[in-house]
């Protein structure tokens, strides 16, 4: 089974679109996504928040399909993929690890795409000529999309106390992972940080907020675990709801601004 791994420098570069196009041309293929937060109603069927669950699903596909296409930044460098495709982008907020993801890729799609290198990489997968040409066509279309990207709006939302950040996207993802899996250890591993670092971030936030975010249980037959407090869960869901509303309103005003600019013939 050939494993295709698709990663990106930021949101909005078209990872899911690329994967969906690839599985339509790759024979006998399966698709899965490893991400954060709850599964969306119209999202991929094979969606995992746990890295271990995603890896287990990949192993279950061996001998059952010819190609497995995975959308995940998290697995880059952690799985022996046959091909790693990285979608670069020039607008918006790049991930902190974007440069490392780029260095790990066999194929880079962006403003300076190298089509001849794509062919060389794909030939090693021993794809049929027709399939290879279709894949190259899909990669070219994705490259064209990234080259034509227009100005976009990006928002970052965090809560602060006395000009110090106490809650933001990183901690929200960590708490979401704990809420989903019932384990701080696993949630920290999925975020690519140590248990000590994760626990330190939570304790610091709790001190500044003035209430507990997490209840931990250690030992016992079940091996212990972690769960959000009532206030912790309310904060997480309130943050998520507020973020979606702010993004929705920001996008509305941004569209109006860009339309106004496009109509303005002045200098």
Buried (B, 14 or more C-beta within 10 A) or exposed (E): BBBBBBBBBBEBBBBBBBBBBBBEBBEEBBBBBBBBBEBEEEEBEBBBBBBEBBBEBBEEBEEEBEBBBBBBBBBBBEBEBBBBBBBBBEBBBBBEBBEEBBEBBBBBBBEEBBEEEBEEBBEEBEBEEEBBBBBBEBBBBBBEBBEEBEEEBEEEBBBEEEEEBBBBEBBBBBBBBBBBBBBBBBBBBBBEBEBEEBBEBBEBBBEBBEEBBBEEEEEEEEEBBBBBBEBBBEBBBEBBEEBEEEBEEEEEEBEEEBEEEEEEEEE
